[in-house]
Amino acid sequence: MLREDPIVCELERVIAEDQLVAFILGQGEVSPLTPYPEQDYNRWDQLERYYRMLDDDSKERQIIKETVLTLFDYPDGATKSASLTLSRLLCIKEIEAKISELIQQSKFDDLPLYVQTGLLLTATKLQLDRVVKFVVETMTQRGDLENFLLWSSTLPYVVYVDGYDLWRIEAIARYYETAGADVHRLVEQQLDPLAAQYPKIREIFRAFLETRGSEYKNFRVVIEKSLEAMKLK
């Protein structure tokens, strides 16, 4: 690690002085800026750069991970949101246990809407299997499966499909196969027009049929219908 790097020196000092929470949240003398999103992201990008320089088993890396997870326990929405965002940036999949506990305690609806969205996005981006059913159910009820499918590792206009894309569409398939008629209607209404609207989603649908379709016979029909509507199968 380049010790003369000012970011490295600053983060080493912050951790040594037990000021990491203040740095993340933009508090006190460590980070005097008013915590607007752009300024938050600038600090968090610095933290991500530093984190990725560290060895996996380093003390500093463990301190950062534990701090990010602890922030999720704070009662205010802004701090929870910071924890979720940093969990995504740093790929801290241990946040799954915190999210799962919150859902089990029926506290999701008590969160501010922006924190709810951040939680759903984090669970999706980190492919958290323990909570993905809840994510799909919530996105379905919100009429937001379109965004769920577009939360890809690549931009919406990039039609390349990877395992992460298949993980999301298969999560919808599993939910659909075990749900009742009301949910079927909601899913179908949301998915039917998407093949025509998004080349990315069209390719996800095609890849699903090729690799997973035989395992989900009912959901396969939904995907085929969406593709057939544009004669693109």
WOFENWO-V758531 format. One record per run of one state. SS is the DSSP state (H for helix, E for strand, L for the rest). FROM is the first residue (numbers start at 1). TO is the last residue. Records with the same first field share a line. If there is no record, write none. Layout:
# WOFENWO-V758531
SS = FROM-TO + FROM-TO
This chain:
# WOFENWO-V758531
L = 1-5 + 17-19 + 26-36 + 54-58 + 72-76 + 91-94 + 105-107 + 111-112 + 126-131 + 142-144 + 151-162 + 179-180 + 192-193 + 198-198 + 212-212 + 216-216 + 229-233
H = 6-16 + 20-25 + 37-53 + 59-71 + 77-90 + 95-104 + 108-110 + 113-125 + 132-141 + 145-150 + 163-178 + 181-191 + 194-197 + 199-211 + 213-215 + 217-228
